[in-house]
Amino acid sequence: MTSLLSHLECTLCGLVCDADELQGLCPNDGGVLYARYDLARAAATLDRVEIQTHPPGIWRIPELMPVRDSANIVTLGEGGTPLLKAPRLAGMLGLRELYVKEEGLNPTGSFKARGISAAVSRARELGVTAFTIPTAGNAGSALAAYGARAGLQVDVFLPADTPALFKKELQAYGAGMRTRWTA
Ligand SMILES: [Zn+2]
């Protein structure tokens, strides 16, 4: 597996940053850094038919994921969720066809499992040993689950009125919790 990750790029000012060093936000303007890939090489080397033989999920095309060494992948089977045809809703909206992606089937019950799997995997590869996140629920649950999977420390900041179910889930995953933060 060879990731085609080439660099990180600020979504506001276009600053290019090294993708093989741990980065936060853009040092110029606090913009989010997007992962960029060598898509020309991907187009020239990836085989559409061969890819279909890979197991479903977000790691299906490892060349287009940020992890260099597959040993660092932290996965709970995220992605590969079904597309459900929704003909009645399509009719109400005047559409010929409409599909709904059933992201509730992800391991922690939301699409957050996708991004957190990629983020924890790559961060671990770059030497990160502890994580923290402000969350109203789903992202914190995902981070706690993937942190537990990797054996890494997770601390979560929650609004004071976070539903008890999320707190129980975080507790079950062994995450530290602080609830003084207010949204
Ligand atoms: Zn910037």
Backbone and ligand atoms as CSV (ligand in chain L), in Angstrom:
chain,resi,resn,atom,element,x,y,z
A,1,MET,N,N,0.841,-1.197,0.000
A,1,MET,CA,C,0.000,0.000,0.000
A,1,MET,C,C,0.875,1.245,0.000
A,2,THR,N,N,0.613,2.162,-0.919
A,2,THR,CA,C,1.345,3.420,-0.943
A,2,THR,C,C,0.348,4.558,-0.992
A,3,SER,N,N,0.265,5.315,0.098
A,3,SER,CA,C,-0.639,6.465,0.097
A,3,SER,C,C,-0.126,7.506,-0.881
A,4,LEU,N,N,-1.036,8.098,-1.648
A,4,LEU,CA,C,-0.671,9.162,-2.582
A,4,LEU,C,C,-0.853,10.545,-1.963
A,5,LEU,N,N,-0.933,10.576,-0.608
A,5,LEU,CA,C,-1.000,11.857,0.101
A,5,LEU,C,C,0.216,12.698,-0.277
A,6,SER,N,N,-0.007,13.909,-0.785
A,6,SER,CA,C,1.131,14.723,-1.233
A,6,SER,C,C,1.418,15.905,-0.324
A,7,HIS,N,N,0.388,16.563,0.175
A,7,HIS,CA,C,0.607,17.735,1.040
A,7,HIS,C,C,-0.697,18.118,1.729
A,8,LEU,N,N,-0.604,19.088,2.643
A,8,LEU,CA,C,-1.794,19.676,3.248
A,8,LEU,C,C,-1.925,21.091,2.698
A,9,GLU,N,N,-3.171,21.544,2.520
A,9,GLU,CA,C,-3.381,22.853,1.900
A,9,GLU,C,C,-4.459,23.622,2.658
A,10,CYS,N,N,-4.151,24.891,3.002
A,10,CYS,CA,C,-5.124,25.713,3.725
A,10,CYS,C,C,-6.300,26.041,2.807
A,11,THR,N,N,-7.508,25.843,3.344
A,11,THR,CA,C,-8.709,26.084,2.543
A,11,THR,C,C,-9.012,27.576,2.413
A,12,LEU,N,N,-8.346,28.416,3.206
A,12,LEU,CA,C,-8.569,29.864,3.106
A,12,LEU,C,C,-7.506,30.546,2.240
A,13,CYS,N,N,-6.211,30.324,2.564
A,13,CYS,CA,C,-5.154,31.079,1.869
A,13,CYS,C,C,-4.318,30.226,0.917
A,14,GLY,N,N,-4.537,28.907,0.913
A,14,GLY,CA,C,-3.810,28.055,-0.031
A,14,GLY,C,C,-2.420,27.661,0.421
A,15,LEU,N,N,-2.018,28.058,1.641
A,15,LEU,CA,C,-0.689,27.693,2.147
A,15,LEU,C,C,-0.504,26.178,2.090
A,16,VAL,N,N,0.676,25.760,1.595
A,16,VAL,CA,C,0.988,24.329,1.519
A,16,VAL,C,C,1.823,23.941,2.726
A,17,CYS,N,N,1.414,22.850,3.417
A,17,CYS,CA,C,2.144,22.385,4.606
A,17,CYS,C,C,2.550,20.925,4.407
A,18,ASP,N,N,3.619,20.542,5.109
A,18,ASP,CA,C,4.152,19.188,5.053
A,18,ASP,C,C,3.132,18.205,5.651
A,19,ALA,N,N,2.753,17.210,4.877
A,19,ALA,CA,C,1.760,16.241,5.339
A,19,ALA,C,C,2.375,15.168,6.227
A,20,ASP,N,N,3.685,15.130,6.327
A,20,ASP,CA,C,4.327,14.101,7.147
A,20,ASP,C,C,4.821,14.641,8.479
A,21,GLU,N,N,4.366,15.847,8.816
A,21,GLU,CA,C,4.591,16.407,10.146
A,21,GLU,C,C,3.240,16.704,10.753
A,22,LEU,N,N,3.167,16.577,12.089
A,22,LEU,CA,C,1.911,16.869,12.771
A,22,LEU,C,C,1.590,18.355,12.611
A,23,GLN,N,N,0.384,18.657,12.130
A,23,GLN,CA,C,-0.028,20.051,11.906
A,23,GLN,C,C,-1.345,20.298,12.625
A,24,GLY,N,N,-1.590,21.553,12.972
A,24,GLY,CA,C,-2.891,21.933,13.515
A,24,GLY,C,C,-3.641,22.705,12.448
A,25,LEU,N,N,-4.012,23.930,12.760
A,25,LEU,CA,C,-4.667,24.794,11.778
A,25,LEU,C,C,-3.603,25.607,11.053
A,26,CYS,N,N,-4.003,26.326,9.989
A,26,CYS,CA,C,-3.068,27.159,9.225
A,26,CYS,C,C,-2.435,28.213,10.130
A,27,PRO,N,N,-1.099,28.314,10.123
A,27,PRO,CA,C,-0.428,29.304,10.983
A,27,PRO,C,C,-0.725,30.753,10.547
A,28,ASN,N,N,-1.156,30.961,9.317
A,28,ASN,CA,C,-1.465,32.324,8.838
A,28,ASN,C,C,-2.817,32.820,9.340
A,29,ASP,N,N,-3.837,31.989,9.193
A,29,ASP,CA,C,-5.199,32.493,9.382
A,29,ASP,C,C,-6.131,31.521,10.129
A,30,GLY,N,N,-5.586,30.441,10.652
A,30,GLY,CA,C,-6.427,29.495,11.395
A,30,GLY,C,C,-7.341,28.667,10.517
A,31,GLY,N,N,-7.116,28.691,9.194
A,31,GLY,CA,C,-7.934,27.899,8.271
A,31,GLY,C,C,-7.689,26.407,8.452
A,32,VAL,N,N,-8.655,25.622,7.994
A,32,VAL,CA,C,-8.529,24.160,8.060
A,32,VAL,C,C,-7.566,23.699,6.970
A,33,LEU,N,N,-6.699,22.748,7.309
A,33,LEU,CA,C,-5.775,22.183,6.320
A,33,LEU,C,C,-6.385,20.915,5.733
A,34,TYR,N,N,-6.587,20.925,4.435
A,34,TYR,CA,C,-7.133,19.749,3.758
A,34,TYR,C,C,-6.005,18.861,3.257
A,35,ALA,N,N,-6.225,17.545,3.350
A,35,ALA,CA,C,-5.269,16.591,2.792
A,35,ALA,C,C,-5.420,16.585,1.275
A,36,ARG,N,N,-4.308,16.703,0.573
A,36,ARG,CA,C,-4.322,16.670,-0.899
A,36,ARG,C,C,-3.531,15.452,-1.379
A,37,TYR,N,N,-4.006,14.875,-2.480
A,37,TYR,CA,C,-3.419,13.644,-3.007
A,37,TYR,C,C,-2.952,13.860,-4.442
A,38,ASP,N,N,-2.013,13.026,-4.865
A,38,ASP,CA,C,-1.539,13.071,-6.248
A,38,ASP,C,C,-2.581,12.354,-7.119
A,39,LEU,N,N,-3.613,13.094,-7.509
A,39,LEU,CA,C,-4.744,12.482,-8.221
A,39,LEU,C,C,-4.386,12.100,-9.661
A,40,ALA,N,N,-3.398,12.788,-10.239
A,40,ALA,CA,C,-2.968,12.418,-11.594
A,40,ALA,C,C,-2.361,11.015,-11.558
A,41,ARG,N,N,-1.562,10.773,-10.522
A,41,ARG,CA,C,-0.959,9.444,-10.394
A,41,ARG,C,C,-2.023,8.402,-10.061
A,42,ALA,N,N,-2.991,8.797,-9.247
A,42,ALA,CA,C,-4.082,7.873,-8.921
A,42,ALA,C,C,-4.820,7.472,-10.195
A,43,ALA,N,N,-5.113,8.457,-11.046
A,43,ALA,CA,C,-5.838,8.182,-12.288
A,43,ALA,C,C,-5.031,7.265,-13.208
A,44,ALA,N,N,-3.712,7.414,-13.163
A,44,ALA,CA,C,-2.857,6.630,-14.055
A,44,ALA,C,C,-2.596,5.222,-13.532
A,45,THR,N,N,-2.700,5.020,-12.204
A,45,THR,CA,C,-2.255,3.736,-11.647
A,45,THR,C,C,-3.369,2.881,-11.034
A,46,LEU,N,N,-4.468,3.510,-10.577
A,46,LEU,CA,C,-5.510,2.711,-9.929
A,46,LEU,C,C,-6.399,2.028,-10.968
A,47,ASP,N,N,-6.828,0.829,-10.636
A,47,ASP,CA,C,-7.626,0.021,-11.557
A,47,ASP,C,C,-9.049,-0.104,-10.989
A,48,ARG,N,N,-10.002,0.514,-11.668
A,48,ARG,CA,C,-11.389,0.566,-11.196
A,48,ARG,C,C,-11.962,-0.836,-10.939
A,49,VAL,N,N,-11.634,-1.781,-11.778
A,49,VAL,CA,C,-12.168,-3.140,-11.629
A,49,VAL,C,C,-11.518,-3.847,-10.437
A,50,GLU,N,N,-10.198,-3.665,-10.306
A,50,GLU,CA,C,-9.464,-4.302,-9.205
A,50,GLU,C,C,-9.957,-3.774,-7.854
A,51,ILE,N,N,-10.248,-2.469,-7.786
A,51,ILE,CA,C,-10.717,-1.852,-6.529
A,51,ILE,C,C,-12.001,-2.522,-6.045
A,52,GLN,N,N,-12.828,-2.947,-6.977
A,52,GLN,CA,C,-14.111,-3.557,-6.609
A,52,GLN,C,C,-13.934,-4.894,-5.902
A,53,THR,N,N,-12.732,-5.461,-5.953
A,53,THR,CA,C,-12.468,-6.713,-5.248
A,53,THR,C,C,-12.045,-6.450,-3.801
A,54,HIS,N,N,-11.765,-5.181,-3.452
A,54,HIS,CA,C,-11.364,-4.852,-2.071
A,54,HIS,C,C,-12.595,-4.856,-1.169
A,55,PRO,N,N,-12.419,-5.144,0.118
A,55,PRO,CA,C,-13.566,-5.099,1.034
A,55,PRO,C,C,-14.141,-3.676,1.108
A,56,PRO,N,N,-15.466,-3.530,1.313
A,56,PRO,CA,C,-16.055,-2.197,1.396
A,56,PRO,C,C,-15.618,-1.470,2.665
A,57,GLY,N,N,-15.797,-0.162,2.661
A,57,GLY,CA,C,-15.412,0.637,3.823
A,57,GLY,C,C,-14.470,1.749,3.410
A,58,ILE,N,N,-14.129,2.614,4.360
A,58,ILE,CA,C,-13.354,3.802,4.006
A,58,ILE,C,C,-11.920,3.488,3.598
A,59,TRP,N,N,-11.430,2.288,3.950
A,59,TRP,CA,C,-10.041,1.938,3.622
A,59,TRP,C,C,-9.968,1.152,2.310
A,60,ARG,N,N,-11.034,1.199,1.546
A,60,ARG,CA,C,-11.117,0.425,0.307
A,60,ARG,C,C,-10.044,0.829,-0.709
A,61,ILE,N,N,-9.729,2.124,-0.753
A,61,ILE,CA,C,-8.682,2.604,-1.665
A,61,ILE,C,C,-7.588,3.236,-0.798
A,62,PRO,N,N,-6.673,2.416,-0.274
A,62,PRO,CA,C,-5.671,2.936,0.671
A,62,PRO,C,C,-4.785,4.021,0.067
A,63,GLU,N,N,-4.648,4.012,-1.242
A,63,GLU,CA,C,-3.850,5.057,-1.905
A,63,GLU,C,C,-4.449,6.440,-1.671
A,64,LEU,N,N,-5.760,6.497,-1.443
A,64,LEU,CA,C,-6.429,7.781,-1.254
A,64,LEU,C,C,-6.821,7.998,0.207
A,65,MET,N,N,-6.052,7.381,1.096
A,65,MET,CA,C,-6.183,7.622,2.535
A,65,MET,C,C,-4.828,8.110,3.033
A,66,PRO,N,N,-4.793,8.795,4.199
A,66,PRO,CA,C,-3.555,9.474,4.603
A,66,PRO,C,C,-2.509,8.609,5.284
A,67,VAL,N,N,-2.806,7.339,5.548
A,67,VAL,CA,C,-1.878,6.497,6.311
A,67,VAL,C,C,-0.822,5.871,5.393
A,68,ARG,N,N,0.442,5.980,5.783
A,68,ARG,CA,C,1.549,5.448,4.964
A,68,ARG,C,C,1.754,3.947,5.195
A,69,ASP,N,N,1.594,3.507,6.470
A,69,ASP,CA,C,1.839,2.103,6.826
A,69,ASP,C,C,0.536,1.508,7.366
A,70,SER,N,N,0.019,0.483,6.686
A,70,SER,CA,C,-1.296,-0.059,7.044
A,70,SER,C,C,-1.342,-0.589,8.480
A,71,ALA,N,N,-0.175,-0.843,9.091
A,71,ALA,CA,C,-0.144,-1.303,10.487
A,71,ALA,C,C,-0.707,-0.234,11.421
A,72,ASN,N,N,-0.753,1.015,10.971
A,72,ASN,CA,C,-1.248,2.104,11.824
A,72,ASN,C,C,-2.750,2.341,11.702
A,73,ILE,N,N,-3.418,1.593,10.836
A,73,ILE,CA,C,-4.856,1.811,10.654
A,73,ILE,C,C,-5.622,1.370,11.900
A,74,VAL,N,N,-6.470,2.284,12.390
A,74,VAL,CA,C,-7.349,1.991,13.529
A,74,VAL,C,C,-8.768,1.918,12.963
A,75,THR,N,N,-9.295,0.716,12.863
A,75,THR,CA,C,-10.596,0.533,12.220
A,75,THR,C,C,-11.546,-0.287,13.089
A,76,LEU,N,N,-12.812,0.043,13.001
A,76,LEU,CA,C,-13.873,-0.744,13.650
A,76,LEU,C,C,-14.898,-1.178,12.601
A,77,GLY,N,N,-14.505,-1.137,11.327
A,77,GLY,CA,C,-15.407,-1.558,10.262
A,77,GLY,C,C,-16.300,-0.450,9.739
A,78,GLU,N,N,-15.841,0.795,9.859
A,78,GLU,CA,C,-16.631,1.957,9.431
A,78,GLU,C,C,-16.782,2.032,7.909
A,79,GLY,N,N,-17.841,2.742,7.501
A,79,GLY,CA,C,-18.082,2.928,6.067
A,79,GLY,C,C,-18.778,1.735,5.438
A,80,GLY,N,N,-18.946,1.789,4.123
A,80,GLY,CA,C,-19.619,0.700,3.422
A,80,GLY,C,C,-21.084,0.584,3.800
A,81,THR,N,N,-21.682,1.676,4.266
A,81,THR,CA,C,-23.087,1.645,4.690
A,81,THR,C,C,-24.010,1.640,3.466
A,82,PRO,N,N,-25.228,1.106,3.616
A,82,PRO,CA,C,-26.096,0.966,2.436
A,82,PRO,C,C,-26.717,2.279,1.965
A,83,LEU,N,N,-26.995,2.337,0.667
A,83,LEU,CA,C,-27.779,3.420,0.079
A,83,LEU,C,C,-29.200,2.893,-0.064
A,84,LEU,N,N,-30.135,3.539,0.624
A,84,LEU,CA,C,-31.522,3.079,0.607
A,84,LEU,C,C,-32.342,3.946,-0.334
A,85,LYS,N,N,-33.064,3.308,-1.224
A,85,LYS,CA,C,-33.912,4.046,-2.153
A,85,LYS,C,C,-35.107,4.624,-1.380
A,86,ALA,N,N,-35.400,5.896,-1.598
A,86,ALA,CA,C,-36.486,6.561,-0.858
A,86,ALA,C,C,-37.495,7.141,-1.849
A,87,PRO,N,N,-38.339,6.258,-2.464
A,87,PRO,CA,C,-39.233,6.714,-3.534
A,87,PRO,C,C,-40.308,7.695,-3.059
A,88,ARG,N,N,-40.822,7.532,-1.851
A,88,ARG,CA,C,-41.883,8.442,-1.390
A,88,ARG,C,C,-41.330,9.842,-1.161
A,89,LEU,N,N,-40.158,9.916,-0.526
A,89,LEU,CA,C,-39.540,11.223,-0.304
A,89,LEU,C,C,-39.157,11.859,-1.639
A,90,ALA,N,N,-38.684,11.026,-2.575
A,90,ALA,CA,C,-38.345,11.539,-3.914
A,90,ALA,C,C,-39.576,12.172,-4.549
A,91,GLY,N,N,-40.728,11.485,-4.417
A,91,GLY,CA,C,-41.970,12.010,-4.983
A,91,GLY,C,C,-42.358,13.350,-4.365
A,92,MET,N,N,-42.242,13.442,-3.053
A,92,MET,CA,C,-42.584,14.692,-2.353
A,92,MET,C,C,-41.704,15.842,-2.804
A,93,LEU,N,N,-40.442,15.529,-3.135
A,93,LEU,CA,C,-39.490,16.576,-3.520
A,93,LEU,C,C,-39.449,16.786,-5.029
A,94,GLY,N,N,-40.267,16.022,-5.778
A,94,GLY,CA,C,-40.301,16.171,-7.237
A,94,GLY,C,C,-39.064,15.608,-7.918
A,95,LEU,N,N,-38.446,14.607,-7.308
A,95,LEU,CA,C,-37.234,14.014,-7.885
A,95,LEU,C,C,-37.559,12.659,-8.506
A,96,ARG,N,N,-36.810,12.289,-9.543
A,96,ARG,CA,C,-37.012,11.001,-10.193
A,96,ARG,C,C,-36.536,9.870,-9.291
A,97,GLU,N,N,-35.374,10.063,-8.688
A,97,GLU,CA,C,-34.808,9.046,-7.797
A,97,GLU,C,C,-34.103,9.727,-6.632
A,98,LEU,N,N,-34.176,9.121,-5.465
A,98,LEU,CA,C,-33.475,9.656,-4.287
A,98,LEU,C,C,-32.992,8.490,-3.439
A,99,TYR,N,N,-31.755,8.571,-3.015
A,99,TYR,CA,C,-31.193,7.551,-2.147
A,99,TYR,C,C,-30.725,8.200,-0.847
A,100,VAL,N,N,-30.892,7.462,0.252
A,100,VAL,CA,C,-30.449,7.949,1.560
A,100,VAL,C,C,-29.346,7.024,2.051
A,101,LYS,N,N,-28.223,7.607,2.441
A,101,LYS,CA,C,-27.100,6.818,2.956
A,101,LYS,C,C,-27.358,6.527,4.430
A,102,GLU,N,N,-27.437,5.271,4.791
A,102,GLU,CA,C,-27.785,4.873,6.154
A,102,GLU,C,C,-26.548,4.872,7.040
A,103,GLU,N,N,-26.119,6.066,7.474
A,103,GLU,CA,C,-24.881,6.195,8.244
A,103,GLU,C,C,-25.028,5.759,9.706
A,104,GLY,N,N,-26.280,5.519,10.123
A,104,GLY,CA,C,-26.492,5.021,11.485
A,104,GLY,C,C,-25.896,3.634,11.701
A,105,LEU,N,N,-25.543,2.935,10.626
A,105,LEU,CA,C,-24.968,1.591,10.753
A,105,LEU,C,C,-23.461,1.610,10.982
A,106,ASN,N,N,-22.866,2.815,11.035
A,106,ASN,CA,C,-21.444,2.891,11.374
A,106,ASN,C,C,-21.227,2.407,12.815
A,107,PRO,N,N,-19.983,1.997,13.156
A,107,PRO,CA,C,-19.733,1.358,14.453
A,107,PRO,C,C,-20.159,2.195,15.659
A,108,THR,N,N,-20.067,3.515,15.597
A,108,THR,CA,C,-20.493,4.319,16.750
A,108,THR,C,C,-21.775,5.077,16.431
A,109,GLY,N,N,-22.518,4.614,15.420
A,109,GLY,CA,C,-23.863,5.129,15.172
A,109,GLY,C,C,-23.953,6.424,14.398
A,110,SER,N,N,-22.839,6.912,13.856
A,110,SER,CA,C,-22.922,8.129,13.038
A,110,SER,C,C,-21.765,8.176,12.043
A,111,PHE,N,N,-21.880,9.117,11.086
A,111,PHE,CA,C,-20.823,9.276,10.086
A,111,PHE,C,C,-19.504,9.723,10.699
A,112,LYS,N,N,-19.512,10.183,11.943
A,112,LYS,CA,C,-18.275,10.652,12.581
A,112,LYS,C,C,-17.235,9.542,12.656
A,113,ALA,N,N,-17.676,8.293,12.648
A,113,ALA,CA,C,-16.737,7.166,12.710
A,113,ALA,C,C,-15.754,7.207,11.537
A,114,ARG,N,N,-16.206,7.689,10.391
A,114,ARG,CA,C,-15.333,7.732,9.203
A,114,ARG,C,C,-14.120,8.642,9.421
A,115,GLY,N,N,-14.411,9.905,9.710
A,115,GLY,CA,C,-13.334,10.888,9.869
A,115,GLY,C,C,-12.445,10.581,11.061
A,116,ILE,N,N,-13.062,10.094,12.132
A,116,ILE,CA,C,-12.283,9.810,13.340
A,116,ILE,C,C,-11.362,8.609,13.105
A,117,SER,N,N,-11.825,7.609,12.364
A,117,SER,CA,C,-10.955,6.471,12.037
A,117,SER,C,C,-9.720,6.957,11.277
A,118,ALA,N,N,-9.931,7.806,10.277
A,118,ALA,CA,C,-8.805,8.321,9.492
A,118,ALA,C,C,-7.904,9.199,10.361
A,119,ALA,N,N,-8.515,10.075,11.167
A,119,ALA,CA,C,-7.731,11.027,11.971
A,119,ALA,C,C,-6.894,10.309,13.030
A,120,VAL,N,N,-7.511,9.354,13.742
A,120,VAL,CA,C,-6.781,8.647,14.801
A,120,VAL,C,C,-5.661,7.800,14.187
A,121,SER,N,N,-5.947,7.176,13.055
A,121,SER,CA,C,-4.930,6.343,12.393
A,121,SER,C,C,-3.711,7.172,12.008
A,122,ARG,N,N,-3.960,8.285,11.339
A,122,ARG,CA,C,-2.842,9.118,10.869
A,122,ARG,C,C,-2.122,9.790,12.034
A,123,ALA,N,N,-2.885,10.236,13.035
A,123,ALA,CA,C,-2.259,10.873,14.198
A,123,ALA,C,C,-1.377,9.870,14.929
A,124,ARG,N,N,-1.864,8.637,15.072
A,124,ARG,CA,C,-1.047,7.616,15.717
A,124,ARG,C,C,0.231,7.379,14.914
A,125,GLU,N,N,0.092,7.359,13.599
A,125,GLU,CA,C,1.267,7.160,12.748
A,125,GLU,C,C,2.298,8.264,12.958
A,126,LEU,N,N,1.816,9.483,13.257
A,126,LEU,CA,C,2.718,10.622,13.459
A,126,LEU,C,C,3.127,10.778,14.926
A,127,GLY,N,N,2.800,9.780,15.765
A,127,GLY,CA,C,3.321,9.753,17.125
A,127,GLY,C,C,2.406,10.288,18.204
A,128,VAL,N,N,1.165,10.617,17.865
A,128,VAL,CA,C,0.232,11.133,18.871
A,128,VAL,C,C,-0.180,10.013,19.831
A,129,THR,N,N,-0.222,10.328,21.123
A,129,THR,CA,C,-0.580,9.304,22.114
A,129,THR,C,C,-1.822,9.658,22.923
A,130,ALA,N,N,-2.352,10.895,22.775
A,130,ALA,CA,C,-3.556,11.286,23.519
A,130,ALA,C,C,-4.366,12.264,22.675
A,131,PHE,N,N,-5.688,12.202,22.846
A,131,PHE,CA,C,-6.590,13.014,22.018
A,131,PHE,C,C,-7.582,13.756,22.903
A,132,THR,N,N,-8.051,14.912,22.416
A,132,THR,CA,C,-9.141,15.597,23.077
A,132,THR,C,C,-10.025,16.244,22.022
A,133,ILE,N,N,-11.300,16.463,22.369
A,133,ILE,CA,C,-12.238,17.004,21.385
A,133,ILE,C,C,-13.401,17.685,22.121
A,134,PRO,N,N,-13.879,18.834,21.611
A,134,PRO,CA,C,-15.129,19.386,22.120
A,134,PRO,C,C,-16.263,18.774,21.305
A,135,THR,N,N,-17.327,18.343,21.952
A,135,THR,CA,C,-18.365,17.623,21.219
A,135,THR,C,C,-19.712,17.748,21.910
A,136,ALA,N,N,-20.762,17.679,21.111
A,136,ALA,CA,C,-22.112,17.613,21.674
A,136,ALA,C,C,-22.584,16.164,21.729
A,137,GLY,N,N,-21.762,15.218,21.277
A,137,GLY,CA,C,-22.175,13.828,21.362
A,137,GLY,C,C,-21.462,12.868,20.422
A,138,ASN,N,N,-21.876,12.859,19.149
A,138,ASN,CA,C,-21.432,11.818,18.224
A,138,ASN,C,C,-19.919,11.774,17.989
A,139,ALA,N,N,-19.303,12.922,17.799
A,139,ALA,CA,C,-17.856,12.934,17.529
A,139,ALA,C,C,-17.089,12.439,18.748
A,140,GLY,N,N,-17.545,12.820,19.931
A,140,GLY,CA,C,-16.882,12.367,21.152
A,140,GLY,C,C,-16.986,10.864,21.320
A,141,SER,N,N,-18.175,10.318,21.033
A,141,SER,CA,C,-18.353,8.863,21.111
A,141,SER,C,C,-17.413,8.156,20.148
A,142,ALA,N,N,-17.317,8.689,18.930
A,142,ALA,CA,C,-16.444,8.067,17.933
A,142,ALA,C,C,-14.981,8.132,18.374
A,143,LEU,N,N,-14.554,9.300,18.829
A,143,LEU,CA,C,-13.156,9.427,19.254
A,143,LEU,C,C,-12.857,8.495,20.427
A,144,ALA,N,N,-13.782,8.414,21.377
A,144,ALA,CA,C,-13.582,7.541,22.538
A,144,ALA,C,C,-13.463,6.085,22.102
A,145,ALA,N,N,-14.291,5.678,21.155
A,145,ALA,CA,C,-14.271,4.284,20.686
A,145,ALA,C,C,-12.967,3.966,19.948
A,146,TYR,N,N,-12.556,4.847,19.054
A,146,TYR,CA,C,-11.335,4.587,18.274
A,146,TYR,C,C,-10.089,4.718,19.150
A,147,GLY,N,N,-10.140,5.634,20.125
A,147,GLY,CA,C,-9.033,5.744,21.076
A,147,GLY,C,C,-8.898,4.464,21.887
A,148,ALA,N,N,-10.050,3.929,22.316
A,148,ALA,CA,C,-10.032,2.677,23.079
A,148,ALA,C,C,-9.481,1.543,22.222
A,149,ARG,N,N,-9.896,1.520,20.968
A,149,ARG,CA,C,-9.407,0.480,20.052
A,149,ARG,C,C,-7.886,0.514,19.910
A,150,ALA,N,N,-7.343,1.749,19.884
A,150,ALA,CA,C,-5.905,1.920,19.698
A,150,ALA,C,C,-5.142,1.891,21.028
A,151,GLY,N,N,-5.872,1.899,22.152
A,151,GLY,CA,C,-5.217,1.932,23.450
A,151,GLY,C,C,-4.625,3.300,23.773
A,152,LEU,N,N,-5.244,4.365,23.259
A,152,LEU,CA,C,-4.744,5.734,23.462
A,152,LEU,C,C,-5.735,6.537,24.297
A,153,GLN,N,N,-5.195,7.487,25.035
A,153,GLN,CA,C,-6.015,8.276,25.958
A,153,GLN,C,C,-6.925,9.254,25.212
A,154,VAL,N,N,-8.167,9.368,25.670
A,154,VAL,CA,C,-9.127,10.322,25.080
A,154,VAL,C,C,-9.790,11.116,26.202
A,155,ASP,N,N,-9.816,12.436,26.044
A,155,ASP,CA,C,-10.568,13.309,26.948
A,155,ASP,C,C,-11.538,14.131,26.127
A,156,VAL,N,N,-12.767,14.221,26.607
A,156,VAL,CA,C,-13.841,14.851,25.841
A,156,VAL,C,C,-14.440,16.012,26.637
A,157,PHE,N,N,-14.635,17.126,25.964
A,157,PHE,CA,C,-15.306,18.276,26.583
A,157,PHE,C,C,-16.748,18.323,26.092
A,158,LEU,N,N,-17.693,18.335,27.043
A,158,LEU,CA,C,-19.117,18.239,26.708
A,158,LEU,C,C,-19.887,19.454,27.212
A,159,PRO,N,N,-20.947,19.874,26.503
A,159,PRO,CA,C,-21.847,20.875,27.069
A,159,PRO,C,C,-22.504,20.300,28.328
A,160,ALA,N,N,-22.858,21.172,29.263
A,160,ALA,CA,C,-23.428,20.720,30.539
A,160,ALA,C,C,-24.716,19.920,30.340
A,161,ASP,N,N,-25.462,20.208,29.255
A,161,ASP,CA,C,-26.759,19.537,29.063
A,161,ASP,C,C,-26.678,18.346,28.103
A,162,THR,N,N,-25.489,17.772,27.942
A,162,THR,CA,C,-25.335,16.594,27.083
A,162,THR,C,C,-26.221,15.444,27.586
A,163,PRO,N,N,-26.964,14.773,26.693
A,163,PRO,CA,C,-27.813,13.649,27.122
A,163,PRO,C,C,-27.007,12.562,27.841
A,164,ALA,N,N,-27.624,11.955,28.840
A,164,ALA,CA,C,-26.958,10.952,29.672
A,164,ALA,C,C,-26.441,9.770,28.851
A,165,LEU,N,N,-27.149,9.456,27.764
A,165,LEU,CA,C,-26.749,8.305,26.939
A,165,LEU,C,C,-25.326,8.485,26.393
A,166,PHE,N,N,-25.023,9.700,25.924
A,166,PHE,CA,C,-23.679,9.962,25.408
A,166,PHE,C,C,-22.638,9.807,26.514
A,167,LYS,N,N,-22.972,10.284,27.707
A,167,LYS,CA,C,-22.019,10.190,28.821
A,167,LYS,C,C,-21.759,8.728,29.179
A,168,LYS,N,N,-22.819,7.908,29.166
A,168,LYS,CA,C,-22.654,6.481,29.463
A,168,LYS,C,C,-21.774,5.806,28.417
A,169,GLU,N,N,-21.993,6.185,27.159
A,169,GLU,CA,C,-21.208,5.599,26.074
A,169,GLU,C,C,-19.728,5.969,26.245
A,170,LEU,N,N,-19.461,7.234,26.540
A,170,LEU,CA,C,-18.084,7.690,26.734
A,170,LEU,C,C,-17.442,6.957,27.907
A,171,GLN,N,N,-18.223,6.765,28.968
A,171,GLN,CA,C,-17.735,6.069,30.149
A,171,GLN,C,C,-17.382,4.626,29.799
A,172,ALA,N,N,-18.245,3.994,29.007
A,172,ALA,CA,C,-18.014,2.601,28.619
A,172,ALA,C,C,-16.720,2.458,27.813
A,173,TYR,N,N,-16.408,3.485,27.006
A,173,TYR,CA,C,-15.182,3.451,26.195
A,173,TYR,C,C,-13.951,3.876,26.987
A,174,GLY,N,N,-14.172,4.344,28.240
A,174,GLY,CA,C,-13.036,4.698,29.086
A,174,GLY,C,C,-12.495,6.101,28.871
A,175,ALA,N,N,-13.292,6.977,28.245
A,175,ALA,CA,C,-12.820,8.347,28.003
A,175,ALA,C,C,-12.949,9.206,29.253
A,176,GLY,N,N,-12.039,10.164,29.393
A,176,GLY,CA,C,-12.174,11.172,30.435
A,176,GLY,C,C,-13.202,12.199,29.977
A,177,MET,N,N,-13.972,12.772,30.923
A,177,MET,CA,C,-15.047,13.710,30.547
A,177,MET,C,C,-14.976,14.966,31.380
A,178,ARG,N,N,-15.155,16.092,30.715
A,178,ARG,CA,C,-15.307,17.368,31.433
A,178,ARG,C,C,-16.555,18.022,30.903
A,179,THR,N,N,-17.422,18.440,31.817
A,179,THR,CA,C,-18.732,18.919,31.386
A,179,THR,C,C,-18.940,20.401,31.696
A,180,ARG,N,N,-17.866,21.112,32.045
A,180,ARG,CA,C,-18.049,22.522,32.366
A,180,ARG,C,C,-18.204,23.393,31.125
A,181,TRP,N,N,-17.711,22.877,30.002
A,181,TRP,CA,C,-17.800,23.629,28.749
A,181,TRP,C,C,-19.271,23.834,28.371
A,182,THR,N,N,-19.647,25.055,27.994
A,182,THR,CA,C,-21.031,25.291,27.560
A,182,THR,C,C,-21.030,25.716,26.104
A,183,ALA,N,N,-21.963,25.162,25.337
A,183,ALA,CA,C,-21.993,25.400,23.878
A,183,ALA,C,C,-22.466,26.816,23.591
L,1,ZN,ZN,ZN,-4.296,29.832,5.617
